[in-house]
Amino acid sequence: MTHNMENQNKTNTIIKFPTATELPKEFSTDLILEQKHYLVNGTLKEWKGLTENVFSPVCINNDGQIKRFRLGSYPLLGEKESFEAHEAALHAYNQGRGEWPTMSVKNRISCMLKFVKLMKEQRAKVVAYLVMEIGKNLKDSEKEFDRTVEYIIDTIDALKNLDRNAGRLQKEQGIYAQIRRGPLGVVACMGPYNYPLNETFALLIPALIMGNCVIFKPAKHGVLLIEPLLNAFKDSFPAGVINVIYGHGKDTIGKLMETGKIDVFGFIGGSKTANILKKSHPRPNRLRSVLGLEAKNPAIVLPNADIDLAVDECIMGSLSFNGQRCTALKILFVHHTIINEFLEKFTSKMEKLSKGMPYENVAITPLPEFEKPEYLGELIKDAISKGAKVLNQNGGEIVESFVNPALLYPVNATMRVYHEEQFGPVVPVVAFNEIEEPISYMVESNYGQQISLFGKDSNQMSELIDQLVNQVGRVNINSQCQRGPDVYPFNGRKDSAEGTLSVGDALRVFSIRTMVAFKEGEINQKLTTDILENRKSNFLSTDYIL
């Protein structure tokens, strides 16, 4: 395998990094940012301490010396600054008595609409940072921004419907009641680097709009793209409702968890990190967790499957954004009677995937994590040592931040890639004889997010569907695994998730059903009529939000 500066004569056949003059200005010098501010209690505070450098996965070729392009830096906050943010959130929530948690749903929606308006004004800059910070191609970066805006609007509409359904009194056994959803308290929110805007906001937005107060720390990659939104947060919500801090998780969120005064932990990332942070909380029964964690989603390609369709979907499922998606297909089980045809067609299509810089709108781009190329190389080396082969030309070749996709076959249970979530452009393929083989793999796996099932026999497919829905959160028929549409539930079994995220489910997971009840009688009738007719309460209300 080519690694770093070895065998540079191969770089022209694998990847061509730009020179400094070839790198477009809008994706280089225009983006360099030495970030000095963080948001606490409605104020952008200046930071004069240690900072963390931000390097793009895009490298610069300077006379054969290839080096990552430096985009800037962000603050490395510590315990003191984290506690300032925590205190601001606690004060804003004020044990449920603050302005935000007691505000009417209509007014919280107005604040969120203002944020959306201000957010849309920053589209070009946020998209450019998505491209250059995490190496997502331009088309997908634009899609992530637009999808996030759409998600916020859909969340607002879902909350309106939720509020409309709750905007009436019920009567059972002589007791009137109004049942609504109320906030839970202070939320610590951490999103993933692969979807640092969309999946982070899938936690952040419902947490906010349900009346919680939030401390938000961006992912380790995709940090600078939040900076253009700081003023939008500051100008849209009351002080302390949303606080944005930066730094290492153990020095920031980890310290806050130890106080026991975090009510909800919203996190998308690795289970190891999630478990460490959760265990830091001294009151585990008080902490509600909303987690999106690892997955090792398999595809099962049955002997009667449409092979061309299966190949197309598995290519997209395993290699979209270089396989850096929790919903990516991370292992393919293909029936032995069609394995040769499948591999031949898969290899052919795989080798035609465009490769290059993310601003060029290609399919395969450099990887943001510094350690990922070496890790993927180790997985490939381990598989080869135990009998697998790399089937595609230059598969697994590494040049700095770029890893050429590798198709591995035959893969078996002795190999690390059979068990570990590679989260990168390595595609392991297993030939199976009996359907019990991939089923057993799923039963024994620590993960249970999704599966893709390819076949045309309705009897066989229906039998498998009935079994597989009890192993994963979503069964995809003749299609790749994916999260969307966002109105559908997104969850997982076992170590893959905790809680359900969709537009409607997220509103529920960041809130709790609560109610006001009263018995029939002249005093209560007069009292509640006065409250309702004169709109004296934001909770006990029959107002209808248009």
Secondary structure, DSSP 4 states (H G I P E B T S, - for coil): ---TTTTGGGHHHH--PPPTTTS-GGGTTTT-EE--EEEETTEEEE--S-EEEEEEEEEEEETTEEEEEEEEEEE---HHHHHHHHHHHHHHHGGGTSHHHHS-HHHHHHHHHHHHHHHHTTHHHHHHHHHHHH---HHHHHHHHHHHHHHHHHHHHHHHHHHHHHSS-EEETTEEEEEEEEE-SEEEEE--SSSTTHHHHHHHHHHHHTT-EEEEE--SSS-GGGGGGHHHHHHHS-TTSEEE--S-GGGTHHHHHTTT---EEEEES-HHHHHHHHHT-S-TTT-EEEEE----EEEEE-TTS-HHHHHHHHHHHHHGGGG-STTSEEEEEEETTTHHHHHHHHHHHHHTS-BS-GGGT-SB---S-TTHHHHHHHHHHHHHHTT-EE-STTTT-EETTEE--EEEES--TTSHHHHS---SSEEEEEEESSTHHHHHHHHHSSEESEEEEE---HHHHHHHHHHHTTTSSEEEESS-----STTS-B--EETTEES-BSHHHHHHHTEEEEEEEEESSHHHHHHHHHHHHTT--SSS------
